[in-house]
Amino acid sequence: MFKARYLLPNHNPPGRIYVHAGYLKEAFSRDPIGDTSLDNAINYGMKTLSDSQRRLEKFGFFIGIVGSDINIKREKILTLYTSNIPDNWKQSRLMFRRHLFKNGLLVIERIYTLEEDHVILLGKEGEFRKTRENLEDYMKRFPHLGRLEPKRGFGEIYQ
């Protein structure tokens, strides 16, 4: 389940970041009195993306997921899926590149695995993209994620 989703200011770069609810407090909470984990996760995602854009291959838009590894370290993770903007927005089958950041550093992976929630999210995003006219229209709305959807009272939607 996702706790929140948000867009970068001025859609620069175009895309959206989701915050996964799993182990959120353990990895991102710094305040023993109040829960600041969601704000910290959002800041981590934005800073990691901003700091690493120069090192990434040029892309048209992205879908990012902030979360935590379930190991003892509770590492902060940003999984970034990047793609080019297709000529035929609605009909094209997109190819995504996966970039994994742990604690802000790009990790080179030899074994490629995907979490089930990531697969569902990418599928919902793909279905939604094909109902939008272009990237600008796509960036104005979000797909409905079914049971993974951030809910009021549990998660917030940031725009």
PyRosetta script that sets phi, psi and omega in degrees:
from pyrosetta import init, pose_from_sequence

init()
pose = pose_from_sequence("MFKARYLLPNHNPPGRIYVHAGYLKEAFSRDPIGDTSLDNAINYGMKTLSDSQRRLEKFGFFIGIVGSDINIKREKILTLYTSNIPDNWKQSRLMFRRHLFKNGLLVIERIYTLEEDHVILLGKEGEFRKTRENLEDYMKRFPHLGRLEPKRGFGEIYQ")
pose.set_psi(1, 147.4)
pose.set_omega(1, -179.9)
pose.set_phi(2, -102.6)
pose.set_psi(2, 139.9)
pose.set_omega(2, -178.8)
pose.set_phi(3, -84.5)
pose.set_psi(3, -34.9)
pose.set_omega(3, -177.3)
pose.set_phi(4, -161.6)
pose.set_psi(4, 168.3)
pose.set_omega(4, 170.9)
pose.set_phi(5, -145.2)
pose.set_psi(5, 150.4)
pose.set_omega(5, -177.8)
pose.set_phi(6, -155.2)
pose.set_psi(6, 161.5)
pose.set_omega(6, 178.1)
pose.set_phi(7, -109.5)
pose.set_psi(7, 152.6)
pose.set_omega(7, 174.7)
pose.set_phi(8, -77.2)
pose.set_psi(8, 150.9)
pose.set_omega(8, -180.0)
pose.set_phi(9, -55.3)
pose.set_psi(9, 134.8)
pose.set_omega(9, 179.3)
pose.set_phi(10, 58.9)
pose.set_psi(10, 19.5)
pose.set_omega(10, 179.9)
pose.set_phi(11, 52.7)
pose.set_psi(11, 41.9)
pose.set_omega(11, -177.6)
pose.set_phi(12, -120.9)
pose.set_psi(12, 101.3)
pose.set_omega(12, -0.5)
pose.set_phi(13, -78.7)
pose.set_psi(13, 163.1)
pose.set_omega(13, 179.7)
pose.set_phi(14, -69.1)
pose.set_psi(14, 134.1)
pose.set_omega(14, 179.0)
pose.set_phi(15, 155.5)
pose.set_psi(15, -175.1)
pose.set_omega(15, 179.2)
pose.set_phi(16, -144.1)
pose.set_psi(16, 152.8)
pose.set_omega(16, 179.0)
pose.set_phi(17, -120.3)
pose.set_psi(17, 133.0)
pose.set_omega(17, 175.3)
pose.set_phi(18, -104.7)
pose.set_psi(18, 147.3)
pose.set_omega(18, 175.4)
pose.set_phi(19, -111.4)
pose.set_psi(19, 118.3)
pose.set_omega(19, 179.5)
pose.set_phi(20, -77.7)
pose.set_psi(20, 140.6)
pose.set_omega(20, -175.1)
pose.set_phi(21, -76.9)
pose.set_psi(21, -22.2)
pose.set_omega(21, -175.4)
pose.set_phi(22, -64.6)
pose.set_psi(22, 125.2)
pose.set_omega(22, 177.0)
pose.set_phi(23, 58.1)
pose.set_psi(23, 26.2)
pose.set_omega(23, -177.2)
pose.set_phi(24, -61.7)
pose.set_psi(24, -50.7)
pose.set_omega(24, -178.5)
pose.set_phi(25, -63.5)
pose.set_psi(25, -42.1)
pose.set_omega(25, -177.0)
pose.set_phi(26, -61.6)
pose.set_psi(26, -36.2)
pose.set_omega(26, -176.1)
pose.set_phi(27, -92.2)
pose.set_psi(27, -32.5)
pose.set_omega(27, -168.6)
pose.set_phi(28, -116.1)
pose.set_psi(28, -6.6)
pose.set_omega(28, -178.2)
pose.set_phi(29, -85.2)
pose.set_psi(29, 129.6)
pose.set_omega(29, 178.8)
pose.set_phi(30, -118.1)
pose.set_psi(30, -12.9)
pose.set_omega(30, -173.8)
pose.set_phi(31, -103.7)
pose.set_psi(31, 113.9)
pose.set_omega(31, -179.1)
pose.set_phi(32, -68.5)
pose.set_psi(32, -18.5)
pose.set_omega(32, -177.9)
pose.set_phi(33, -91.1)
pose.set_psi(33, -53.3)
pose.set_omega(33, -178.7)
pose.set_phi(34, -112.4)
pose.set_psi(34, 159.1)
pose.set_omega(34, 179.8)
pose.set_phi(35, -91.3)
pose.set_psi(35, 107.1)
pose.set_omega(35, 178.8)
pose.set_phi(36, -107.0)
pose.set_psi(36, 12.6)
pose.set_omega(36, -172.3)
pose.set_phi(37, -62.0)
pose.set_psi(37, -39.2)
pose.set_omega(37, -179.0)
pose.set_phi(38, -65.7)
pose.set_psi(38, -47.2)
pose.set_omega(38, 177.8)
pose.set_phi(39, -60.8)
pose.set_psi(39, -41.5)
pose.set_omega(39, 179.5)
pose.set_phi(40, -65.7)
pose.set_psi(40, -38.0)
pose.set_omega(40, 178.9)
pose.set_phi(41, -66.3)
pose.set_psi(41, -42.8)
pose.set_omega(41, 177.9)
pose.set_phi(42, -62.1)
pose.set_psi(42, -45.9)
pose.set_omega(42, 179.0)
pose.set_phi(43, -62.1)
pose.set_psi(43, -40.0)
pose.set_omega(43, 177.7)
pose.set_phi(44, -60.9)
pose.set_psi(44, -46.7)
pose.set_omega(44, -179.8)
pose.set_phi(45, -61.7)
pose.set_psi(45, -45.6)
pose.set_omega(45, -179.0)
pose.set_phi(46, -66.7)
pose.set_psi(46, -43.1)
pose.set_omega(46, -178.8)
pose.set_phi(47, -67.6)
pose.set_psi(47, -43.1)
pose.set_omega(47, -179.6)
pose.set_phi(48, -62.7)
pose.set_psi(48, -44.4)
pose.set_omega(48, 178.5)
pose.set_phi(49, -62.8)
pose.set_psi(49, -46.5)
pose.set_omega(49, -179.5)
pose.set_phi(50, -61.1)
pose.set_psi(50, -46.3)
pose.set_omega(50, -177.3)
pose.set_phi(51, -67.4)
pose.set_psi(51, -26.0)
pose.set_omega(51, -171.5)
pose.set_phi(52, -105.0)
pose.set_psi(52, -4.4)
pose.set_omega(52, -176.1)
pose.set_phi(53, -56.6)
pose.set_psi(53, -37.4)
pose.set_omega(53, -178.8)
pose.set_phi(54, -67.1)
pose.set_psi(54, -27.8)
pose.set_omega(54, -178.1)
pose.set_phi(55, -85.9)
pose.set_psi(55, -15.9)
pose.set_omega(55, -177.7)
pose.set_phi(56, -88.2)
pose.set_psi(56, 151.6)
pose.set_omega(56, 172.8)
pose.set_phi(57, -62.1)
pose.set_psi(57, 146.6)
pose.set_omega(57, -178.7)
pose.set_phi(58, -58.0)
pose.set_psi(58, 137.9)
pose.set_omega(58, -180.0)
pose.set_phi(59, -139.0)
pose.set_psi(59, 161.5)
pose.set_omega(59, -179.2)
pose.set_phi(60, -89.4)
pose.set_psi(60, -40.8)
pose.set_omega(60, 176.7)
pose.set_phi(61, -156.6)
pose.set_psi(61, 170.2)
pose.set_omega(61, -175.8)
pose.set_phi(62, -143.1)
pose.set_psi(62, 160.7)
pose.set_omega(62, 167.0)
pose.set_phi(63, -128.1)
pose.set_psi(63, 123.7)
pose.set_omega(63, -178.1)
pose.set_phi(64, -119.5)
pose.set_psi(64, 150.5)
pose.set_omega(64, 177.3)
pose.set_phi(65, -132.4)
pose.set_psi(65, 119.6)
pose.set_omega(65, 175.5)
pose.set_phi(66, -93.8)
pose.set_psi(66, 135.0)
pose.set_omega(66, 178.8)
pose.set_phi(67, -160.4)
pose.set_psi(67, -160.9)
pose.set_omega(67, -179.5)
pose.set_phi(68, -137.5)
pose.set_psi(68, 143.9)
pose.set_omega(68, 173.3)
pose.set_phi(69, -70.5)
pose.set_psi(69, 148.7)
pose.set_omega(69, -177.6)
pose.set_phi(70, -89.4)
pose.set_psi(70, 11.1)
pose.set_omega(70, 178.8)
pose.set_phi(71, -78.5)
pose.set_psi(71, 179.8)
pose.set_omega(71, -177.6)
pose.set_phi(72, -60.7)
pose.set_psi(72, -34.8)
pose.set_omega(72, -175.5)
pose.set_phi(73, -70.4)
pose.set_psi(73, -23.3)
pose.set_omega(73, -176.8)
pose.set_phi(74, 54.3)
pose.set_psi(74, 52.8)
pose.set_omega(74, -178.1)
pose.set_phi(75, -66.0)
pose.set_psi(75, 145.2)
pose.set_omega(75, 175.3)
pose.set_phi(76, -80.3)
pose.set_psi(76, 130.7)
pose.set_omega(76, -175.1)
pose.set_phi(77, -128.2)
pose.set_psi(77, 138.7)
pose.set_omega(77, 167.7)
pose.set_phi(78, -123.0)
pose.set_psi(78, 118.9)
pose.set_omega(78, 172.6)
pose.set_phi(79, -103.0)
pose.set_psi(79, 121.8)
pose.set_omega(79, -174.8)
pose.set_phi(80, -115.9)
pose.set_psi(80, 123.4)
pose.set_omega(80, 175.9)
pose.set_phi(81, -107.3)
pose.set_psi(81, 117.8)
pose.set_omega(81, -177.6)
pose.set_phi(82, -116.2)
pose.set_psi(82, 149.3)
pose.set_omega(82, 179.7)
pose.set_phi(83, -148.6)
pose.set_psi(83, 159.7)
pose.set_omega(83, 172.2)
pose.set_phi(84, -81.1)
pose.set_psi(84, 162.8)
pose.set_omega(84, 176.4)
pose.set_phi(85, -87.3)
pose.set_psi(85, 118.8)
pose.set_omega(85, -176.8)
pose.set_phi(86, -74.6)
pose.set_psi(86, 154.2)
pose.set_omega(86, 176.3)
pose.set_phi(87, -63.6)
pose.set_psi(87, -42.3)
pose.set_omega(87, 179.0)
pose.set_phi(88, -105.3)
pose.set_psi(88, 88.7)
pose.set_omega(88, -171.1)
pose.set_phi(89, -53.0)
pose.set_psi(89, -46.2)
pose.set_omega(89, -173.5)
pose.set_phi(90, -81.0)
pose.set_psi(90, -29.9)
pose.set_omega(90, -171.5)
pose.set_phi(91, -98.4)
pose.set_psi(91, -19.7)
pose.set_omega(91, -174.0)
pose.set_phi(92, -70.6)
pose.set_psi(92, 145.5)
pose.set_omega(92, 170.1)
pose.set_phi(93, -95.4)
pose.set_psi(93, 114.6)
pose.set_omega(93, -174.9)
pose.set_phi(94, -82.7)
pose.set_psi(94, 150.8)
pose.set_omega(94, 170.7)
pose.set_phi(95, -110.3)
pose.set_psi(95, 131.6)
pose.set_omega(95, 179.1)
pose.set_phi(96, -110.9)
pose.set_psi(96, 143.0)
pose.set_omega(96, 170.8)
pose.set_phi(97, -99.2)
pose.set_psi(97, 138.2)
pose.set_omega(97, 180.0)
pose.set_phi(98, -104.3)
pose.set_psi(98, 130.2)
pose.set_omega(98, 177.4)
pose.set_phi(99, -125.2)
pose.set_psi(99, 127.1)
pose.set_omega(99, -177.9)
pose.set_phi(100, -111.9)
pose.set_psi(100, 126.0)
pose.set_omega(100, 177.9)
pose.set_phi(101, -116.1)
pose.set_psi(101, 130.0)
pose.set_omega(101, 173.9)
pose.set_phi(102, -117.8)
pose.set_psi(102, 123.6)
pose.set_omega(102, -177.9)
pose.set_phi(103, 51.8)
pose.set_psi(103, 37.7)
pose.set_omega(103, 175.6)
pose.set_phi(104, 87.3)
pose.set_psi(104, -5.9)
pose.set_omega(104, -177.5)
pose.set_phi(105, -106.9)
pose.set_psi(105, 135.2)
pose.set_omega(105, 177.6)
pose.set_phi(106, -67.7)
pose.set_psi(106, 128.7)
pose.set_omega(106, -177.9)
pose.set_phi(107, -108.2)
pose.set_psi(107, 132.0)
pose.set_omega(107, 174.6)
pose.set_phi(108, -88.9)
pose.set_psi(108, 122.0)
pose.set_omega(108, -177.2)
pose.set_phi(109, -103.2)
pose.set_psi(109, 141.5)
pose.set_omega(109, 172.8)
pose.set_phi(110, -101.1)
pose.set_psi(110, -26.6)
pose.set_omega(110, 177.6)
pose.set_phi(111, -111.2)
pose.set_psi(111, 125.2)
pose.set_omega(111, -177.7)
pose.set_phi(112, -103.2)
pose.set_psi(112, 117.1)
pose.set_omega(112, 177.1)
pose.set_phi(113, -128.5)
pose.set_psi(113, 154.2)
pose.set_omega(113, 176.6)
pose.set_phi(114, -128.9)
pose.set_psi(114, 139.6)
pose.set_omega(114, 173.3)
pose.set_phi(115, -75.8)
pose.set_psi(115, 148.0)
pose.set_omega(115, -179.6)
pose.set_phi(116, -56.3)
pose.set_psi(116, -42.1)
pose.set_omega(116, 179.7)
pose.set_phi(117, -61.2)
pose.set_psi(117, -33.9)
pose.set_omega(117, 177.4)
pose.set_phi(118, -66.2)
pose.set_psi(118, -42.6)
pose.set_omega(118, 180.0)
pose.set_phi(119, -62.5)
pose.set_psi(119, -45.8)
pose.set_omega(119, 179.2)
pose.set_phi(120, -62.2)
pose.set_psi(120, -46.5)
pose.set_omega(120, -179.9)
pose.set_phi(121, -59.0)
pose.set_psi(121, -47.4)
pose.set_omega(121, -180.0)
pose.set_phi(122, -63.0)
pose.set_psi(122, -37.5)
pose.set_omega(122, 176.7)
pose.set_phi(123, -63.9)
pose.set_psi(123, -45.2)
pose.set_omega(123, 179.0)
pose.set_phi(124, -64.4)
pose.set_psi(124, -41.1)
pose.set_omega(124, 177.6)
pose.set_phi(125, -62.5)
pose.set_psi(125, -41.5)
pose.set_omega(125, 179.6)
pose.set_phi(126, -64.9)
pose.set_psi(126, -44.1)
pose.set_omega(126, 176.9)
pose.set_phi(127, -60.3)
pose.set_psi(127, -44.0)
pose.set_omega(127, -179.1)
pose.set_phi(128, -64.7)
pose.set_psi(128, -44.2)
pose.set_omega(128, -179.0)
pose.set_phi(129, -56.4)
pose.set_psi(129, -37.9)
pose.set_omega(129, -177.0)
pose.set_phi(130, -73.4)
pose.set_psi(130, -6.2)
pose.set_omega(130, 175.2)
pose.set_phi(131, -99.7)
pose.set_psi(131, -3.8)
pose.set_omega(131, -178.5)
pose.set_phi(132, -102.0)
pose.set_psi(132, 151.0)
pose.set_omega(132, -176.7)
pose.set_phi(133, -73.7)
pose.set_psi(133, -35.1)
pose.set_omega(133, -176.0)
pose.set_phi(134, -163.6)
pose.set_psi(134, -179.8)
pose.set_omega(134, -178.2)
pose.set_phi(135, -60.3)
pose.set_psi(135, -41.9)
pose.set_omega(135, -179.7)
pose.set_phi(136, -59.5)
pose.set_psi(136, -45.5)
pose.set_omega(136, 178.2)
pose.set_phi(137, -65.0)
pose.set_psi(137, -40.7)
pose.set_omega(137, 179.4)
pose.set_phi(138, -60.5)
pose.set_psi(138, -39.4)
pose.set_omega(138, -177.2)
pose.set_phi(139, -73.6)
pose.set_psi(139, -15.3)
pose.set_omega(139, -178.5)
pose.set_phi(140, -79.8)
pose.set_psi(140, -17.6)
pose.set_omega(140, -174.8)
pose.set_phi(141, -136.7)
pose.set_psi(141, 169.5)
pose.set_omega(141, 177.5)
pose.set_phi(142, -121.3)
pose.set_psi(142, 151.9)
pose.set_omega(142, 172.2)
pose.set_phi(143, -76.2)
pose.set_psi(143, 156.3)
pose.set_omega(143, 173.1)
pose.set_phi(144, -85.6)
pose.set_psi(144, 130.7)
pose.set_omega(144, -173.3)
pose.set_phi(145, -100.0)
pose.set_psi(145, 11.2)
pose.set_omega(145, -179.7)
pose.set_phi(146, 64.4)
pose.set_psi(146, -131.7)
pose.set_omega(146, -176.6)
pose.set_phi(147, -68.3)
pose.set_psi(147, -16.1)
pose.set_omega(147, 178.8)
pose.set_phi(148, -87.5)
pose.set_psi(148, -4.9)
pose.set_omega(148, -174.9)
pose.set_phi(149, -61.5)
pose.set_psi(149, 132.2)
pose.set_omega(149, 170.6)
pose.set_phi(150, -60.3)
pose.set_psi(150, 136.6)
pose.set_omega(150, -176.8)
pose.set_phi(151, -119.1)
pose.set_psi(151, 146.3)
pose.set_omega(151, 175.1)
pose.set_phi(152, -58.0)
pose.set_psi(152, 136.6)
pose.set_omega(152, -177.8)
pose.set_phi(153, 90.9)
pose.set_psi(153, -27.7)
pose.set_omega(153, 175.4)
pose.set_phi(154, -109.2)
pose.set_psi(154, -44.7)
pose.set_omega(154, 179.5)
pose.set_phi(155, -139.2)
pose.set_psi(155, 160.8)
pose.set_omega(155, 179.4)
pose.set_phi(156, -118.0)
pose.set_psi(156, 154.8)
pose.set_omega(156, 178.2)
pose.set_phi(157, -106.8)
pose.set_psi(157, 119.6)
pose.set_omega(157, -178.7)
pose.set_phi(158, -104.0)
pose.set_psi(158, 132.9)
pose.set_omega(158, 176.7)
pose.set_phi(159, -133.6)
pose.dump_pdb("model.pdb")
